[in-house]
Amino acid sequence: MLTKEELPACPVATTVQLIGNKWKLLILRNLLIRPWRFNEIFRSIPGISQKVLTDNLRAMEKDGLIIRTVYPEVPPRVEYSLSELGDRMRPIIKAMEAWGQSYQQLVRETE
């Protein structure tokens, strides 16, 4: 999690700092559905590299948005899921989805 010294003064800037890149938004989109394994997330997001996915997952875990669960199996199985804090992003992501759908419809109607 961010320290209080790292928090921007503006609440919108705080949200943007936590989820303000396209990769984090797409990861959250997936995790709203169910827990996912690394390779499932990787295959579901065209254009993301393994390093960028790893970096974003680590940052989201550090910020308390997701939970990384390692199962003691051979081979090891790791799943990523939303934390309670991350689940509180659900209305934000759903609002973005609704706005995007209405925009897509508007574009289709003007063609």
LOLUM-263335 format. One line per field, with one value per residue (C-alpha): residue in one letter; residue number from 1; x, y, z. Coordinates in pm, 1 decimal. Each point is the difference from the previous one (the first is absolute). Layout:
N
aa <- (A, ...)
i <- (NUM, ...)
east <- (X, ...)
north <- (Y, ...)
up <- (Z, ...)
end
This chain:
111
aa <- (M, L, T, K, E, E, L, P, A, C, P, V, A, T, T, V, Q, L, I, G, N, K, W, K, L, L, I, L, R, N, L, L, I, R, P, W, R, F, N, E, I, F, R, S, I, P, G, I, S, Q, K, V, L, T, D, N, L, R, A, M, E, K, D, G, L, I, I, R, T, V, Y, P, E, V, P, P, R, V, E, Y, S, L, S, E, L, G, D, R, M, R, P, I, I, K, A, M, E, A, W, G, Q, S, Y, Q, Q, L, V, R, E, T, E)
i <- (1, 2, 3, 4, 5, 6, 7, 8, 9, 10, 11, 12, 13, 14, 15, 16, 17, 18, 19, 20, 21, 22, 23, 24, 25, 26, 27, 28, 29, 30, 31, 32, 33, 34, 35, 36, 37, 38, 39, 40, 41, 42, 43, 44, 45, 46, 47, 48, 49, 50, 51, 52, 53, 54, 55, 56, 57, 58, 59, 60, 61, 62, 63, 64, 65, 66, 67, 68, 69, 70, 71, 72, 73, 74, 75, 76, 77, 78, 79, 80, 81, 82, 83, 84, 85, 86, 87, 88, 89, 90, 91, 92, 93, 94, 95, 96, 97, 98, 99, 100, 101, 102, 103, 104, 105, 106, 107, 108, 109, 110, 111)
east <- (0.0, 99.4, 127.7, -179.9, 300.5, -43.3, -372.2, -88.1, -213.1, -271.7, -212.3, -34.5, 378.6, 25.3, -228.6, 187.3, 330.0, -128.8, -177.1, 88.0, 162.4, -176.6, 160.9, -123.1, -350.1, -3.8, 135.9, -273.1, -260.0, 100.1, 22.1, -352.2, -119.4, 200.1, 353.6, 243.5, 335.3, 291.9, -7.8, -376.4, 39.1, 295.8, -191.7, -310.0, 178.3, 141.3, 318.7, 110.6, 342.7, 67.6, 225.5, -261.5, -267.4, 227.8, 87.6, -365.9, -112.0, 274.4, -95.0, -368.6, 82.8, 221.2, -281.9, -242.1, -226.6, 64.6, 94.3, 258.9, -69.8, 264.2, -133.0, 244.6, -16.7, 247.0, 27.2, -87.1, -328.8, -42.1, -329.6, -74.8, -326.4, -141.5, 47.5, -287.8, 153.5, 34.8, -360.3, -102.9, 124.2, -289.2, -234.0, 278.1, 79.3, -369.6, -61.7, 291.0, -141.5, -346.1, 145.0, 213.7, -301.5, -205.9, 287.3, 43.4, -372.7, 14.9, 288.0, -186.7, -310.0, 196.4, 169.9)
north <- (0.0, 357.6, 189.9, 318.9, 194.0, -169.6, 76.8, 277.8, 279.9, -67.7, -315.8, -45.5, 12.0, -268.4, -229.7, 70.9, -72.0, -341.6, -114.9, 262.5, -213.2, -215.1, -320.9, 35.1, 77.3, -311.0, -213.6, 134.1, -65.4, -366.8, -35.2, 139.5, -328.2, -251.8, -83.2, -49.7, -170.5, 195.3, -165.4, 45.8, 372.7, 14.8, -170.5, 216.2, 335.1, 41.1, 204.4, -33.9, -150.8, -242.6, 256.0, 276.0, -237.2, -110.1, 360.8, 105.6, -299.1, 69.9, 367.8, -82.6, -251.9, 256.7, 255.3, -248.7, -35.0, -366.8, -313.8, -246.0, -351.5, -271.5, -353.2, -259.1, -232.7, -145.3, 184.0, 308.4, 168.8, 373.7, 185.7, 368.3, 133.4, 332.6, 98.5, 161.0, 336.7, -98.4, -117.1, 349.2, 108.0, -198.1, 302.6, 200.8, -273.5, -67.9, 372.2, 8.0, -305.7, 159.6, 325.5, -188.5, -196.9, 317.4, 166.2, -301.9, 8.8, 371.8, -54.6, -285.2, 217.5, 286.8, -216.4)
up <- (0.0, -53.0, 298.9, 94.5, -132.7, -340.4, -21.6, -243.5, 143.2, -258.8, 49.1, -377.3, -34.8, 269.2, -199.7, -322.1, 173.3, 111.3, -318.5, -258.3, -264.3, -254.7, 122.9, 358.0, -121.1, -219.4, 283.6, 230.1, -270.0, 0.5, 376.0, 40.9, -152.6, 202.6, 117.8, -289.1, -41.6, -145.9, -342.8, -26.7, 59.8, -238.6, -282.8, 53.6, -44.7, -351.0, -18.0, 362.2, 66.8, 283.6, 167.8, -15.9, 131.5, 283.9, 88.2, 1.5, 206.3, 254.4, 19.9, 41.4, 272.4, 176.4, -20.4, 156.2, -305.5, -70.0, 188.6, -127.3, 126.7, -37.5, 33.9, 139.0, -298.4, -245.4, -228.6, 204.7, -87.5, 47.3, -26.2, 5.6, 137.5, 108.7, 360.6, 186.1, -86.6, -365.6, -11.1, 104.0, -346.5, -154.3, -39.8, -165.2, -253.3, -64.3, -59.8, -246.1, -175.9, -28.4, -130.2, -253.0, -123.0, -45.4, -184.7, -229.5, -73.9, -76.3, -242.4, -173.4, -38.6, -159.6, -263.2)
end
